[in-house]
Amino acid sequence: MKTITANRKELFDTRTLILNAGTADEMRQRILSYFHQTFDIDEHLFEVFADESAMYKRADPLRHPLIFYFGHTAVFFINKLILSKIIDNRINPKFESMFAVGVDEMSWDDLDMNHYDWPPIDEVRAYRKQVRERVDQVIRETPLNLPVNWKSPFWVIMMGIEHARIHLETSSVLIRQLPLKYLKPVGGWKICDENGQAPANTLLPVDGGMVEMGKDREHPLYGWDNEYGQHKVELKPFKASKYLCSNGEFLEFVEAGGYREEKYWTEEGWSWRSYKEAEHPLFWIKDSNAWKLRLVYNEIAMPWSWPVEINYLEAKAFSNWKSEVTGRSIRLATEEEWYRMRDLAQIPDQPYWDKAPGNINMEQYQSPCPVNEFAFGNFYDIIGNVWQWTETPISGFGGFKVHPFYDDFSTPTFDLRHNLIKGGSWISTGNEATRDARYAFRRHFYQHAGFRYVESENQVVIQRDVYETDPEVVRYCHAQYGPGLHGVPNYHQAIAEMCIERMHGKTGRALDLGCKTGRSTWELARAFDEVTGLDFTARNIRLAIELQENGNMQYIFPEEGELVSYHQINLKDLNMEALTKKVAFYQADASNLKDLYTGYDLILLNDILDEMYNPSKLLNQVHERLNDGGMLVIASSYNWDEERTEKSNWVGGYREDGEPVWTREALNQLLSEHFEQVDKDEHLPSVLPYSKRKYEVKNIEISFWEKR
């Protein structure tokens, strides 16, 4: 562990890397240093605990305890290196499942604490040390060619580094919500000691003009998938507040009874306020007749000149109140309006700074500071200090594509429930502090975030009817819920009916492994009391969740060339409205399942055997997840492919000593100790459409196994 006080500049004053500059050897060394700096500062944050038992407590009831995030940033490296086939062997499969998923409180995120037996902190520290050594080795030994782009193995390393830097910030927000008795000061942190009365805010003009957003694939900085593509908007002139809204300015709303007046709140906002019984911002603390402000590890007398830190719902309510008391049309800025202000200020991108121009990148303070300290022309804090909530729900730009090794970074947030925050905060480092960074959170969520308000005639464009267009997801939607394909029975209905028939009236719990967008899970729920649908791809799960939560989901199917058809799927039409409480959908890795997925009467391995990178691991343990007399159903076309599964992990489909090893025979050998085959094998056709006249047909073989 580095001593931060002695190495403050080395660790706090770091920049995301320019990935097309220098020689390969220089780039390798820069990535190596960036990796270790990131690991060091991540671990330094967790030195804040005076009582490490607090790492096992939930600071926020909708998120995991801090021990999860301590393990998560390390596990992420190994899981992505395995997925990208840069490495072959896991370090700790249990950790790499337990600490894998749970960043945002998504509907598929299982947060039942009874399901988690968190390990001792020393074991997680030891694991992090192993990961550090393994990633260090990968960086030193993997061939490196310039430029580093998203097809490069080093893009995966950068992905892990930038992911960890996101969590430096999100973990600090959770620590900020823990009782102070568990915490101690963080060495080397510089807390701003400047304060004063809040400056009087005013609206200043912003010139209109063209805003261009989105990067191309040759951009020299690392980027997440949502940053790429093209988006252009011509903006009219507008006015924006000179400063971010300060604690002092927000106090006027609090003292005017704004938290008790439903008329200022959106329906979602009032529901949240009523549930939380909120009377003021989360980090404000009333002490007798005085206010204090909670920072990451301490409390200070309220700095009225610092920016207020709230969620979107509170910022929106303030804007509505401000409109009423001023008689002006006040709202939050849109993403496009924020970009216009940033571009007019001509702020260089982060790697090209001589010094951070605002309170950002941990270069100035490790806390907010007065809203009138860092000027950008006539405005202050265009970047830095705290994030700025916008009116804009996140979506992809034109030409959006997911990265194959992190396909669920953005798409789960394309649901109109996650609003963009812009500009970064004092603790935003790496990619977060770059111009093109696009991060979004649910509107009730807390970050180190506040807001700037505007008066504008520019329309807030929000697409209300969201149609899924991701080609892979759309194919499964159409196959599972579409109008039927070329007279072939719906495989997803048929496989569920086949499973139900083999249970001979026995109901209980079922597990659908490889559920894609969920149709077979729903069909199993017609007979079973409880059905869990798991899929490796969060993009698929998101549609299943949308159908469960909203009763409908929509997609656009490519018919021919640029001709498309629009489809809306409704639970009512499928006669599934009564099943919503019987199904649950989660993202999971079938080759490395969490221990909590156990106690089932039926497990359906649903056409994913040949898609798994380590199918034998599941097959050797699956009996432990079934109740006595439970049924295992394996449905597969045995289409082995080294692009998905290393040949050494194939379950058949190869020659051994010159003789063919068929998958079906290999299954007999793997399962015979714990299972007895029941009934004869069956076959079902499965059609996956690509367009109106192009489709893939599989002949799925189904075998049935009863646990002895």
GIJOKA-V887272 format. One line per field, one symbol per residue. phi: phi as a letter, one per 20 degrees, with the letter a starting at -180 (. if undefined). Layout:
phi = ???
//
This chain:
phi = .eefgecgffeeedcfeeecdneffffgffffffffffffffffgeffefcffffddefcfecfffffffefffgggffffffemfcddfebgfffdfeecqfdeffeeedfffecdffffffffffgfffgfffgffffdfgcceffcfeegfffffgffffffffgffffffgfeegffedbgefnedefdebrffffebedfcffqeddcodefegfdfbegfeeocbcbedfgbdcfgdffegfffggfffemgfddffedfgfffffgffelfcaggeececldddccedfcbdcggefeeffcbeffffffgfffffffdmdedbffegffffffffffleffgfdffbgfbebmledcdafbgfdedecmedclfcnmcgdfcfeffbefgngbeefdbfdfdgfeecmddefdcnmcgdfclggeegegccccgfefdceccacdcdbeffeecffeedfcggfffgfgffecffoclmegfgfffffffffffelnfdrdccdenfleoffffffffdefbcdddbfdfffggfffffffdnbbcbddfealeeccdccdcfffelcgfefeedbccebdfebffffebndebcdeelcgedeebffffffdfffedfgmfdddddaelefbffdcggfdfdnnbdclndfdegffffgffdffdcdfcmefdccfcddedbfcdbddddeeccccdff
//
